[in-house]
Structures are given as structure tokens and as C-alpha cells.
Amino acid sequence: MTEKGLNQINLRCDICSVLPYTIFSDLEMIAKNMHSDDMEKTQKLEIEAVIADYYLEAVGFCEQWDECPSGVDWLELIKSVQLLRKYLEKKDRKELQISLNEWNRVRSIDNILNTEIKTTCRDFQTKNIPLCVLEKKTLVYMDFGVYQLYESNEVFHTQLYNYAEMDEIQFVYSPTHMEEVCRMDNSIFEGKRRDNISKICSNCEVLPVRDGCLKILTEPVEVCFDRAKKLQVLNQYAEESECATFETLEEKTCGLLRWDEKEVETHRKEISLLTSTQLFDPKNEMIDNESINRVFYEICGSRFPVEDFKDYCKKERTFSEIREAVRLLFILMNALGYHRNKIEKRTKFTYKAFYPTYDREFYRTIRSGFYDVDHICYASKCNYFVTCDYALSSQAMEIYRYLGCKTNVIYCEKKAPDPSLPLAVLCKKTATP
């Protein structure tokens, strides 16, 4: 009241802008076991439930819905109360966690749709490369971590630079590299990474063109970076959506297939012995095809059975089509625990842990996975995909195998490389995985 002045107070808007955040914070702390004294916390939630119910029934709908941003908060309040009632009735932490993350995912998607960021032809400065020139070169795509190794390891630095000087090899970057540069949040490191990518790739980029298909072009790294800067807020919302998708992936899959902890470990060990074509084969007996497709439909969100994506990329596909196929398979593999990175979940309370934040300290693996999918997509236009992430190399290899892509995957260890680094195979012709 002191800040706004008595005449500017709107009780309805002010309450519904605060209460949903309070309830969500309490619910998240319970779902993530952040408080040991559950009895005290439950009593607090019951009091909040009474307050929320009174507010909804006595005060009613926000009159400033069309004018005030709190109209959105009103929806948040309704959802908060629904989840609160459900939790107090069942006291099921796992179900609560899944519900909270699903609501966070929907919220992130709304944010993406309402961002209204647009790029125009003026944001691009591309030039074509003659096909006869490209046909003579081996195209190599490296993920973001390989450039970090280039900057930190002297032996690898020299070796990679020598390869970049060879006429028969062409390194290629993509818009995803620049999007990850934007996330570095340090102008000095950002500038250094852009310079190195520009030098290694000679500004050679893989990019969707007007027909939607991927094409190898040249474009100054700085132009691509400026475009990525425009998309930074949009990407942040997309990362948060991915966090909500992946954090409860295991719980939702186990619930759907009714696996207990022992069955989960058994299935993971069994399927790790299979290639993707074996795992997703309708005749596979380790995990029946019906169960896999239930996960694919109900958790991954696919409209088609997984077998429809077999050899999908042997035909020319647009970038959007490739990305949809890669993302669905990526989520499916993670849901089944197939070549998956261990996902670190939030386990302790910090001031950063309040709703609706997915802090990088806790969600680094999932956030990076959002960009890994795009790296796999862009690299499908090249002969080789090089990565320092072992789990990513395994997943990429199996995704390419199943989609019928000719891209080979090279795993590059982060330790000091041997002079006979596997990159020597880049001088050879591509072989089908």
C-alpha cells in the first residue's frame, strides 16, 4: 500500500499475483523432499488451501482480466489450488512432481508462443557454395564441447587446426553453435569462441533454406550470432520446457509400463546390448513393441508408431521433419534409459530453487540436451559428427542408424589426445554406420 498509494490498490490482482507462487513453492519443496518436517508443512498447505478457496469463492473472477497481466496469474492460482487439493487428498509425491512439471511445461510452451520473435531475410547474409566444390570435400560437424577442447588442449588445438587447413576437409558450424555461445554469458569467452568457430569452419554453415531443407552455405559467424541473440529469450523458454519434459520422464515411463526399480535396471542392461534397429524392431522380445509404442505415443507425444521412422532420412527431408524424428527418438531413448546421460535432479533447497525456475546449476544436463538434438539434426547433412560426450555419441550413432542417415559419429575423449587421434579417418570416404 505504501509503494502504490491507497487509490491504486486492487486487492484481487495483488493477491492472485502472489498466492499461486507461494503455493507452487511449497508444493515443489514437498515433491523434492526439501523439508523434513512434513507435518508442519502439510498444516501450512491446508491453511493456504482455505485461503485460496475463500479467495476464489468470495472475491471471484478478476475484473481486470482483459487489461491486467494478473489475468494470467488468475489461471495460475486456479491450477495451484487444483494441485494443492489433489496433493492434500492423496499425499502422493511422485504424482505431485509429475503434475508440477507438466504444468511448468505447458507454461513454457505458452511463453514460446507469446514471444513473437521474428527473423527476416535481412537477418541473413548467406552465399552459395558450388556443388562441385562440396562434392570433393569431407564435411565434418563438431558439437560445442569439441571447440572447448580445441581452446583448452594444446595438442588437440594443433591437430585440429592442421585438419582445417586441408583442402579435402571442410568443417561446418550451425545456428545452434551461436545459440550456445549466447549462453556462455561472458563477452570475452563468447568472442573467443566465435573467432575459433569462424577460423576452423571458414564461415561454412549448415542452414535450412527456403524449401526447408538443409544446405551448406557460407555466412559470417557474427551475422549468425546476431540472429541467435534475437532468439535468446525464446531458447530460454524452450530449455525450460525441456527441463519439465525430462525431469519426470523416468517416473512417467515406469508408471505407464508398471516397472519397479528392479525391472528398470534389468531392462536397461538388456537393451544396452541392442542396436536401435533391434530395439525398435516389432519382433523384439526384450521389450515388446506395444510397450515401446505406448511410451512413444503417450509420453514422447508421437502421432506415429516408432517403426514408421525406420530409414526415414533415406529420402530428402526438411529440417523440421528431421528435427521432429530426432527429438522423438531422443526422448524415447532417454525414457527407456537407452544410452542415457544421468540426469541430475534438484535434491537440496537453495534460494534459486523456487517456482518456476529451472536453474542451470541443477539442470545443466537437460538444458544441454535441448541443443544436442539440434546438433544431431544439423550434422545429418555432413559426413561426420564429432563429440566429446560419450552418451551423446552413442545416442547419435543409434539415431542415425535407425533413420538411415549416412553420418558417422566420432567420440573424442577430453583427455590429452594421442597423435593418432581417430580424426585421421576424416581423410577417408564416408561409410554407412
ChimeraX attribute file (.defattr): number of C-alpha atoms within 10 A of each C-alpha:
attribute: neighborCount
match mode: 1-to-1
recipient: residues
	/A:1	9
	/A:2	6
	/A:3	7
	/A:4	9
	/A:5	8
	/A:6	9
	/A:7	7
	/A:8	9
	/A:9	13
	/A:10	14
	/A:11	10
	/A:12	18
	/A:13	20
	/A:14	12
	/A:15	16
	/A:16	23
	/A:17	18
	/A:18	14
	/A:19	21
	/A:20	22
	/A:21	18
	/A:22	16
	/A:23	21
	/A:24	22
	/A:25	16
	/A:26	20
	/A:27	24
	/A:28	20
	/A:29	19
	/A:30	21
	/A:31	20
	/A:32	17
	/A:33	16
	/A:34	16
	/A:35	15
	/A:36	9
	/A:37	10
	/A:38	12
	/A:39	10
	/A:40	10
	/A:41	16
	/A:42	17
	/A:43	12
	/A:44	13
	/A:45	20
	/A:46	14
	/A:47	12
	/A:48	19
	/A:49	19
	/A:50	12
	/A:51	13
	/A:52	22
	/A:53	15
	/A:54	12
	/A:55	17
	/A:56	18
	/A:57	9
	/A:58	9
	/A:59	11
	/A:60	11
	/A:61	14
	/A:62	18
	/A:63	12
	/A:64	13
	/A:65	14
	/A:66	10
	/A:67	8
	/A:68	12
	/A:69	12
	/A:70	20
	/A:71	19
	/A:72	13
	/A:73	22
	/A:74	23
	/A:75	13
	/A:76	21
	/A:77	25
	/A:78	16
	/A:79	16
	/A:80	23
	/A:81	23
	/A:82	12
	/A:83	20
	/A:84	22
	/A:85	16
	/A:86	15
	/A:87	20
	/A:88	14
	/A:89	9
	/A:90	10
	/A:91	15
	/A:92	12
	/A:93	16
	/A:94	15
	/A:95	18
	/A:96	21
	/A:97	21
	/A:98	19
	/A:99	17
	/A:100	22
	/A:101	20
	/A:102	17
	/A:103	19
	/A:104	22
	/A:105	22
	/A:106	14
	/A:107	17
	/A:108	23
	/A:109	18
	/A:110	13
	/A:111	17
	/A:112	18
	/A:113	11
	/A:114	10
	/A:115	13
	/A:116	8
	/A:117	12
	/A:118	9
	/A:119	11
	/A:120	7
	/A:121	7
	/A:122	7
	/A:123	14
	/A:124	14
	/A:125	13
	/A:126	19
	/A:127	13
	/A:128	11
	/A:129	13
	/A:130	10
	/A:131	9
	/A:132	8
	/A:133	9
	/A:134	15
	/A:135	10
	/A:136	12
	/A:137	18
	/A:138	19
	/A:139	22
	/A:140	24
	/A:141	28
	/A:142	24
	/A:143	22
	/A:144	23
	/A:145	16
	/A:146	21
	/A:147	21
	/A:148	15
	/A:149	19
	/A:150	19
	/A:151	14
	/A:152	13
	/A:153	14
	/A:154	13
	/A:155	14
	/A:156	22
	/A:157	15
	/A:158	12
	/A:159	17
	/A:160	17
	/A:161	14
	/A:162	11
	/A:163	18
	/A:164	18
	/A:165	14
	/A:166	11
	/A:167	10
	/A:168	17
	/A:169	19
	/A:170	22
	/A:171	24
	/A:172	25
	/A:173	29
	/A:174	25
	/A:175	20
	/A:176	20
	/A:177	24
	/A:178	24
	/A:179	21
	/A:180	18
	/A:181	22
	/A:182	18
	/A:183	13
	/A:184	12
	/A:185	10
	/A:186	10
	/A:187	11
	/A:188	9
	/A:189	12
	/A:190	17
	/A:191	12
	/A:192	13
	/A:193	21
	/A:194	18
	/A:195	14
	/A:196	17
	/A:197	22
	/A:198	20
	/A:199	16
	/A:200	20
	/A:201	21
	/A:202	19
	/A:203	21
	/A:204	25
	/A:205	26
	/A:206	21
	/A:207	21
	/A:208	18
	/A:209	14
	/A:210	7
	/A:211	8
	/A:212	13
	/A:213	16
	/A:214	23
	/A:215	17
	/A:216	24
	/A:217	20
	/A:218	20
	/A:219	22
	/A:220	17
	/A:221	26
	/A:222	15
	/A:223	14
	/A:224	22
	/A:225	21
	/A:226	15
	/A:227	20
	/A:228	23
	/A:229	16
	/A:230	15
	/A:231	17
	/A:232	16
	/A:233	15
	/A:234	20
	/A:235	19
	/A:236	16
	/A:237	20
	/A:238	18
	/A:239	23
	/A:240	24
	/A:241	26
	/A:242	23
	/A:243	28
	/A:244	24
	/A:245	20
	/A:246	23
	/A:247	20
	/A:248	20
	/A:249	21
	/A:250	16
	/A:251	17
	/A:252	19
	/A:253	25
	/A:254	17
	/A:255	13
	/A:256	14
	/A:257	13
	/A:258	12
	/A:259	14
	/A:260	10
	/A:261	9
	/A:262	8
	/A:263	12
	/A:264	17
	/A:265	12
	/A:266	10
	/A:267	16
	/A:268	15
	/A:269	13
	/A:270	13
	/A:271	18
	/A:272	13
	/A:273	11
	/A:274	15
	/A:275	17
	/A:276	22
	/A:277	17
	/A:278	15
	/A:279	22
	/A:280	21
	/A:281	17
	/A:282	16
	/A:283	11
	/A:284	13
	/A:285	10
	/A:286	12
	/A:287	17
	/A:288	14
	/A:289	18
	/A:290	11
	/A:291	13
	/A:292	21
	/A:293	20
	/A:294	18
	/A:295	22
	/A:296	23
	/A:297	17
	/A:298	13
	/A:299	18
	/A:300	21
	/A:301	13
	/A:302	18
	/A:303	9
	/A:304	11
	/A:305	15
	/A:306	23
	/A:307	15
	/A:308	10
	/A:309	18
	/A:310	17
	/A:311	15
	/A:312	18
	/A:313	20
	/A:314	11
	/A:315	10
	/A:316	11
	/A:317	14
	/A:318	15
	/A:319	22
	/A:320	14
	/A:321	15
	/A:322	21
	/A:323	18
	/A:324	14
	/A:325	20
	/A:326	22
	/A:327	20
	/A:328	20
	/A:329	25
	/A:330	24
	/A:331	24
	/A:332	24
	/A:333	19
	/A:334	20
	/A:335	23
	/A:336	20
	/A:337	21
	/A:338	26
	/A:339	20
	/A:340	18
	/A:341	16
	/A:342	11
	/A:343	15
	/A:344	13
	/A:345	16
	/A:346	17
	/A:347	12
	/A:348	12
	/A:349	13
	/A:350	9
	/A:351	5
	/A:352	13
	/A:353	18
	/A:354	17
	/A:355	18
	/A:356	18
	/A:357	11
	/A:358	22
	/A:359	15
	/A:360	12
	/A:361	12
	/A:362	17
	/A:363	21
	/A:364	16
	/A:365	17
	/A:366	25
	/A:367	21
	/A:368	16
	/A:369	21
	/A:370	18
	/A:371	19
	/A:372	20
	/A:373	21
	/A:374	21
	/A:375	24
	/A:376	28
	/A:377	23
	/A:378	25
	/A:379	28
	/A:380	25
	/A:381	23
	/A:382	23
	/A:383	21
	/A:384	24
	/A:385	24
	/A:386	21
	/A:387	25
	/A:388	21
	/A:389	17
	/A:390	16
	/A:391	16
	/A:392	22
	/A:393	21
	/A:394	17
	/A:395	22
	/A:396	29
	/A:397	21
	/A:398	23
	/A:399	24
	/A:400	25
	/A:401	21
	/A:402	25
	/A:403	23
	/A:404	19
	/A:405	22
	/A:406	19
	/A:407	25
	/A:408	23
	/A:409	25
	/A:410	21
	/A:411	18
	/A:412	19
	/A:413	15
	/A:414	17
	/A:415	10
	/A:416	12
	/A:417	15
	/A:418	10
	/A:419	11
	/A:420	9
	/A:421	12
	/A:422	12
	/A:423	18
	/A:424	11
	/A:425	12
	/A:426	20
	/A:427	13
	/A:428	11
	/A:429	9
	/A:430	16
	/A:431	10
	/A:432	11
	/A:433	14
